[in-house]
Amino acid sequence: MFRAGLFSSKQVSLKNCFACIGLVLVFASCRTAPAPAPAPVPAGPEWIRGAQHERFSNQLYLTAVGHGTSRRAAEMNAMGQLVTIFGVGIQVDTVLRESYMEVMRGGNISVTHITGYDGEIAIEAGMDNLIGIEIGDIWETQRGSYALAVLNKARAIQIYSELIRTNQAIIENLTNMSAAERNSLDGLSRYQFAAVLADMNANYAAVLQVVGAPQYAQGLRRGDDLRRGIQEILTAIPVAINVRNDRAGRIQSAFAAAFADLGFRTGGTGSRYVLEVNVVVEPTDHPGDRVIFSRMELSANFIDTSTGAVLLPYSFNLREGHATRLESENRTFFSAERRIAEEYPSLLLDFLARLISIPSFF
């Protein structure tokens, strides 16, 4: 134990001095190394950092820079960045949109100067309903590529105003029909496609707004208004479903659900459109087998009674087994219900989407 007065004042001062030196050395040894300098911006053209490109002035062009590990990825990213400027967010029915783009790419729409449109890249970039965007410049490095997507404003006004004009004329052509024509599957399909064109026009109008030409997008018909017309048509054309050899209405209910999912009413008598379903269930036993199998063959023809034409044929067969015949038959009905639910709605939707002969309206 230390005693008071063990060190003189001079000794204490010297000791304090050594202690301070020791603390300085301790802190110096604990100090972290300086942070590394930030990675330098890659050398290259100024446009990769957002500066105006020497060939694409801001007065005449909309531009956006994209970066990716490959040239293609950079192009897609640049196109996607440019699309965000327009605020395009309307989702268009996939099947009908594909039909529309097929027609447009095939040259059936009279729109000038659509050269430079890379449909494959555009679709992958999520902007398959925009035209006229081009890749104006590329700069490649070992660590990736940079791309400049450009849209000439004057050219955009020409392209999109003409597209809107063409689509508006087609919409009027599609929806101009008598009440009898309207309340039919053909009328339904025409309204469906008209709604898609209206949605496309809304996207094109967004582009015209950004490039400073909103006057070309006045008085457009709205897709939602046309879809209300679709609902009116659906309620005016109920579908009758007749099933032979059903069990407790199970097959009838499965098909009715598929039609109901699309907005159709089912049931009643005197309907123009009828689904005629025939179910045949037979044993497929083999002597000595412990399992009893039942086989179902199902055919369903969607018919227009005004012409007698089969609009949509559908059929399948399946087999299920069990220790008892009753349960094996019951399992075939269960499997049939599940298969109808999985297959028929998409089959019916595709049929409705492709009813109309699209090129005849261009």
C-alpha positions as CSV (number, residue, x, y, z in Angstrom):
1,M,0.0,0.0,0.0
2,F,1.3,3.4,-1.0
3,R,1.9,6.0,1.6
4,A,1.2,9.7,1.2
5,G,4.2,11.8,0.3
6,L,6.0,8.8,-1.3
7,F,6.9,10.9,-4.4
8,S,8.1,14.5,-4.4
9,S,6.3,17.1,-6.4
10,K,9.0,17.0,-9.0
11,Q,8.7,13.2,-9.2
12,V,4.9,13.5,-9.5
13,S,5.2,16.0,-12.4
14,L,7.7,13.7,-14.2
15,K,5.4,10.8,-13.7
16,N,2.4,12.6,-15.1
17,C,4.4,13.6,-18.1
18,F,5.3,10.0,-18.8
19,A,1.7,9.0,-18.3
20,C,0.5,11.5,-20.9
21,I,3.2,10.3,-23.3
22,G,2.0,6.8,-22.8
23,L,-1.7,7.7,-23.4
24,V,-0.7,9.5,-26.6
25,L,1.2,6.4,-27.8
26,V,-1.8,4.2,-26.9
27,F,-4.3,6.3,-28.8
28,A,-1.9,6.6,-31.8
29,S,-1.6,2.8,-31.9
30,C,-5.5,2.4,-31.8
31,R,-6.2,5.0,-34.6
32,T,-7.7,3.4,-37.7
33,A,-6.1,3.7,-41.1
34,P,-7.5,6.5,-43.3
35,A,-10.5,5.5,-45.4
36,P,-9.6,4.7,-49.0
37,A,-10.3,7.3,-51.6
38,P,-13.6,6.8,-53.5
39,A,-13.3,5.0,-56.8
40,P,-12.7,7.4,-59.6
41,V,-15.5,8.0,-62.1
42,P,-14.6,6.1,-65.2
43,A,-13.1,8.1,-67.9
44,G,-15.3,8.5,-70.9
45,P,-17.8,10.9,-72.6
46,E,-19.6,13.4,-70.4
47,W,-23.1,12.0,-71.4
48,I,-22.6,8.9,-69.3
49,R,-22.7,11.3,-66.3
50,G,-25.9,13.0,-67.4
51,A,-24.4,15.8,-69.5
52,Q,-26.1,16.8,-72.7
53,H,-24.9,14.8,-75.7
54,E,-23.3,16.8,-78.4
55,R,-25.6,15.3,-81.0
56,F,-28.8,15.2,-79.0
57,S,-29.7,18.5,-77.5
58,N,-32.3,18.8,-74.7
59,Q,-34.3,21.1,-76.9
60,L,-34.8,18.5,-79.6
61,Y,-34.5,15.2,-77.8
62,L,-35.5,13.3,-74.7
63,T,-32.5,11.2,-73.4
64,A,-31.7,8.7,-70.7
65,V,-28.6,6.8,-69.8
66,G,-28.5,3.1,-68.9
67,H,-25.7,0.9,-67.6
68,G,-25.3,-2.9,-67.7
69,T,-22.8,-5.7,-67.7
70,S,-23.4,-6.1,-71.5
71,R,-24.3,-3.9,-74.3
72,R,-27.8,-5.4,-74.6
73,A,-28.4,-5.0,-70.8
74,A,-27.3,-1.3,-71.1
75,E,-29.7,-0.7,-74.0
76,M,-32.6,-2.3,-72.1
77,N,-31.8,-0.3,-69.0
78,A,-31.6,3.0,-71.0
79,M,-34.9,2.4,-72.6
80,G,-36.5,1.6,-69.3
81,Q,-35.1,4.8,-67.8
82,L,-36.5,6.8,-70.7
83,V,-39.9,5.2,-70.3
84,T,-40.1,6.4,-66.6
85,I,-40.1,9.9,-67.9
86,F,-43.5,9.3,-69.5
87,G,-45.1,7.8,-66.3
88,V,-46.6,5.1,-68.4
89,G,-48.3,2.6,-66.1
90,I,-51.4,1.3,-67.9
91,Q,-51.5,-2.5,-68.1
92,V,-52.9,-3.8,-71.4
93,D,-54.4,-7.3,-71.9
94,T,-51.5,-9.6,-72.9
95,V,-53.2,-11.5,-75.7
96,L,-54.8,-8.5,-77.4
97,R,-51.7,-6.4,-77.0
98,E,-49.6,-9.1,-78.7
99,S,-52.1,-9.1,-81.6
100,Y,-51.9,-5.3,-81.8
101,M,-48.1,-5.4,-81.8
102,E,-48.0,-8.1,-84.5
103,V,-50.1,-5.9,-86.8
104,M,-48.0,-2.9,-86.1
105,R,-44.7,-4.6,-86.7
106,G,-46.1,-6.1,-89.9
107,G,-46.7,-2.7,-91.4
108,N,-50.5,-2.8,-91.3
109,I,-50.7,0.6,-89.5
110,S,-49.9,3.5,-91.7
111,V,-47.3,5.3,-89.5
112,T,-44.3,6.9,-91.0
113,H,-40.7,6.7,-89.7
114,I,-40.9,3.8,-87.3
115,T,-37.4,2.7,-88.2
116,G,-35.0,2.0,-85.4
117,Y,-37.6,0.4,-83.1
118,D,-36.1,-2.8,-81.6
119,G,-39.2,-4.7,-80.6
120,E,-37.4,-7.5,-78.8
121,I,-35.4,-5.2,-76.6
122,A,-38.3,-2.9,-76.0
123,I,-40.5,-5.8,-74.8
124,E,-37.9,-7.0,-72.4
125,A,-37.5,-3.4,-71.1
126,G,-41.2,-3.4,-70.2
127,M,-42.2,-0.8,-72.8
128,D,-43.6,-2.8,-75.7
129,N,-46.3,-0.2,-76.3
130,L,-43.8,2.6,-77.1
131,I,-42.3,3.3,-80.4
132,G,-39.6,5.6,-81.8
133,I,-37.0,5.2,-79.0
134,E,-33.5,4.5,-80.4
135,I,-30.1,3.9,-79.0
136,G,-28.1,7.0,-79.9
137,D,-24.7,6.2,-78.5
138,I,-22.8,3.4,-76.8
139,W,-19.7,3.5,-74.6
140,E,-18.2,0.2,-73.5
141,T,-15.6,-0.5,-70.7
142,Q,-14.2,-3.6,-69.2
143,R,-16.6,-3.3,-66.3
144,G,-19.7,-2.8,-68.4
145,S,-21.5,-0.8,-71.0
146,Y,-23.3,2.5,-71.1
147,A,-26.1,3.3,-73.6
148,L,-27.9,6.5,-74.4
149,A,-31.6,6.1,-75.3
150,V,-33.0,9.0,-77.3
151,L,-36.4,10.1,-78.6
152,N,-36.6,12.9,-81.1
153,K,-39.4,15.1,-79.9
154,A,-40.6,16.2,-83.3
155,R,-40.6,12.7,-84.5
156,A,-42.4,11.5,-81.4
157,I,-45.2,14.1,-82.1
158,Q,-45.6,12.8,-85.6
159,I,-45.6,9.1,-84.7
160,Y,-47.8,9.2,-81.6
161,S,-50.3,11.7,-83.0
162,E,-50.8,9.5,-86.0
163,L,-51.1,6.4,-83.9
164,I,-53.8,8.0,-81.8
165,R,-55.6,9.2,-84.9
166,T,-55.5,5.7,-86.4
167,N,-56.5,4.0,-83.2
168,Q,-59.4,6.4,-82.7
169,A,-60.7,5.6,-86.2
170,I,-60.4,1.9,-85.5
171,I,-62.3,2.3,-82.2
172,E,-65.1,4.0,-83.9
173,N,-65.3,1.3,-86.5
174,L,-65.2,-1.4,-83.9
175,T,-68.0,0.0,-81.8
176,N,-70.3,1.2,-84.5
177,M,-72.8,-1.6,-84.8
178,S,-76.5,-2.4,-84.2
179,A,-77.8,-3.6,-80.9
180,A,-78.1,-7.2,-82.3
181,E,-74.5,-7.2,-83.4
182,R,-73.3,-5.6,-80.2
183,N,-75.0,-8.2,-78.0
184,S,-73.0,-11.1,-79.4
185,L,-69.6,-12.7,-78.9
186,D,-68.4,-10.8,-82.0
187,G,-69.6,-7.6,-80.4
188,L,-67.9,-8.6,-77.2
189,S,-64.6,-9.2,-78.9
190,R,-64.9,-5.9,-80.8
191,Y,-65.4,-4.0,-77.6
192,Q,-62.5,-5.9,-76.0
193,F,-60.1,-4.9,-78.7
194,A,-61.4,-1.3,-78.7
195,A,-60.6,-1.1,-75.0
196,V,-57.1,-2.2,-75.7
197,L,-56.7,0.5,-78.3
198,A,-58.0,3.0,-75.9
199,D,-55.4,1.9,-73.3
200,M,-52.7,2.2,-75.9
201,N,-53.8,5.7,-76.7
202,A,-53.6,6.7,-73.1
203,N,-49.9,5.6,-73.1
204,Y,-49.3,7.5,-76.3
205,A,-51.0,10.6,-74.9
206,A,-48.6,10.5,-71.9
207,V,-45.7,10.7,-74.4
208,L,-47.3,13.7,-76.2
209,Q,-47.8,15.4,-72.9
210,V,-44.1,15.1,-72.1
211,V,-42.9,16.3,-75.5
212,G,-45.1,19.3,-75.4
213,A,-48.0,18.4,-77.7
214,P,-51.0,17.5,-75.5
215,Q,-53.4,19.0,-78.1
216,Y,-53.1,15.9,-80.2
217,A,-54.5,13.8,-77.4
218,Q,-57.8,15.6,-76.7
219,G,-61.2,13.8,-76.5
220,L,-59.9,10.3,-76.3
221,R,-62.2,7.4,-75.5
222,R,-61.3,5.8,-72.2
223,G,-60.6,2.0,-71.9
224,D,-62.7,1.9,-68.7
225,D,-65.7,3.3,-70.5
226,L,-65.4,0.6,-73.1
227,R,-65.0,-2.1,-70.5
228,R,-68.3,-1.0,-69.0
229,G,-69.8,-1.7,-72.4
230,I,-68.3,-5.1,-72.3
231,Q,-70.1,-5.8,-69.0
232,E,-73.3,-4.7,-70.5
233,I,-72.8,-7.1,-73.4
234,L,-72.0,-10.0,-71.1
235,T,-75.2,-9.6,-69.2
236,A,-77.1,-9.5,-72.4
237,I,-75.8,-12.9,-73.8
238,P,-76.3,-15.6,-71.1
239,V,-74.7,-19.0,-71.9
240,A,-76.7,-22.2,-71.4
241,I,-74.8,-25.2,-70.2
242,N,-76.2,-28.7,-70.8
243,V,-74.4,-31.7,-69.4
244,R,-75.4,-35.3,-70.1
245,N,-74.5,-38.0,-67.6
246,D,-73.4,-35.5,-64.9
247,R,-73.2,-36.4,-61.2
248,A,-74.8,-34.0,-58.8
249,G,-74.2,-31.1,-61.2
250,R,-70.4,-31.2,-60.7
251,I,-69.3,-30.9,-64.3
252,Q,-72.0,-28.3,-65.0
253,S,-70.7,-26.2,-62.0
254,A,-67.1,-26.5,-63.2
255,F,-67.9,-25.0,-66.6
256,A,-70.3,-22.4,-65.2
257,A,-67.5,-21.2,-62.9
258,A,-65.2,-20.8,-65.9
259,F,-67.7,-18.6,-67.7
260,A,-68.6,-16.7,-64.6
261,D,-64.9,-15.8,-64.1
262,L,-65.1,-13.9,-67.4
263,G,-68.3,-12.1,-66.4
264,F,-70.8,-14.3,-68.3
265,R,-74.2,-15.2,-66.9
266,T,-75.1,-18.9,-67.2
267,G,-78.4,-20.8,-67.1
268,G,-81.8,-20.1,-68.5
269,T,-83.4,-21.2,-71.7
270,G,-83.5,-19.9,-75.2
271,S,-79.9,-18.7,-75.1
272,R,-78.1,-18.1,-78.4
273,Y,-74.9,-19.6,-77.0
274,V,-75.0,-23.1,-75.6
275,L,-72.2,-25.3,-74.2
276,E,-73.2,-29.0,-74.9
277,V,-71.2,-31.4,-72.7
278,N,-71.3,-35.2,-72.9
279,V,-69.7,-37.3,-70.1
280,V,-69.1,-41.0,-70.5
281,V,-67.7,-43.0,-67.5
282,E,-66.9,-46.7,-68.1
283,P,-65.0,-49.3,-66.0
284,T,-61.6,-50.5,-67.3
285,D,-61.2,-53.5,-65.0
286,H,-58.7,-56.2,-65.7
287,P,-59.1,-59.7,-64.2
288,G,-56.9,-60.2,-61.1
289,D,-56.3,-56.5,-60.5
290,R,-56.9,-55.3,-56.9
291,V,-57.6,-51.8,-58.1
292,I,-60.8,-50.9,-60.0
293,F,-60.3,-48.3,-62.6
294,S,-62.9,-46.0,-64.2
295,R,-62.3,-44.1,-67.4
296,M,-64.0,-40.8,-68.3
297,E,-64.3,-39.3,-71.8
298,L,-65.6,-35.7,-71.8
299,S,-66.4,-33.6,-74.8
300,A,-67.7,-30.0,-74.6
301,N,-68.8,-28.0,-77.7
302,F,-69.5,-24.3,-77.4
303,I,-72.2,-23.6,-80.0
304,D,-73.8,-20.6,-81.7
305,T,-77.3,-21.9,-82.1
306,S,-78.1,-19.1,-84.7
307,T,-75.8,-20.8,-87.2
308,G,-75.2,-24.2,-85.6
309,A,-71.4,-23.6,-85.7
310,V,-69.2,-25.1,-83.1
311,L,-67.2,-22.1,-81.8
312,L,-64.9,-23.8,-79.4
313,P,-64.5,-27.6,-79.1
314,Y,-62.9,-29.1,-76.0
315,S,-62.3,-32.7,-74.9
316,F,-60.2,-34.9,-72.7
317,N,-60.1,-38.3,-71.2
318,L,-58.7,-39.5,-67.9
319,R,-58.6,-42.6,-65.6
320,E,-58.7,-43.0,-61.8
321,G,-58.6,-46.1,-59.6
322,H,-59.7,-47.3,-56.2
323,A,-60.6,-50.4,-54.4
324,T,-64.3,-49.8,-55.1
325,R,-66.0,-48.9,-58.4
326,L,-68.1,-46.1,-56.8
327,E,-65.1,-44.3,-55.4
328,S,-63.0,-44.8,-58.7
329,E,-65.9,-43.1,-60.6
330,N,-66.1,-40.4,-58.0
331,R,-62.4,-39.7,-58.4
332,T,-62.8,-39.3,-62.2
333,F,-65.3,-36.6,-61.6
334,F,-63.0,-34.9,-59.1
335,S,-60.1,-35.0,-61.5
336,A,-62.4,-33.7,-64.3
337,E,-63.5,-30.7,-62.2
338,R,-59.9,-29.8,-61.4
339,R,-58.9,-30.1,-65.1
340,I,-61.7,-27.9,-66.3
341,A,-60.8,-25.3,-63.7
342,E,-57.2,-25.3,-64.8
343,E,-57.7,-25.4,-68.6
344,Y,-61.0,-24.0,-69.7
345,P,-60.9,-20.4,-68.5
346,S,-57.6,-19.6,-70.3
347,L,-58.9,-21.5,-73.4
348,L,-62.1,-19.5,-73.4
349,L,-60.2,-16.2,-72.9
350,D,-57.9,-16.9,-75.7
351,F,-60.8,-17.8,-78.0
352,L,-62.6,-14.6,-77.2
353,A,-59.4,-12.5,-77.7
354,R,-58.9,-14.0,-81.2
355,L,-62.4,-13.9,-82.5
356,I,-61.9,-10.7,-84.4
357,S,-60.1,-10.5,-87.7
358,I,-57.8,-7.6,-86.6
359,P,-56.1,-6.8,-90.0
360,S,-59.5,-6.0,-91.5
361,F,-59.7,-2.9,-89.3
362,F,-56.5,-1.3,-90.4
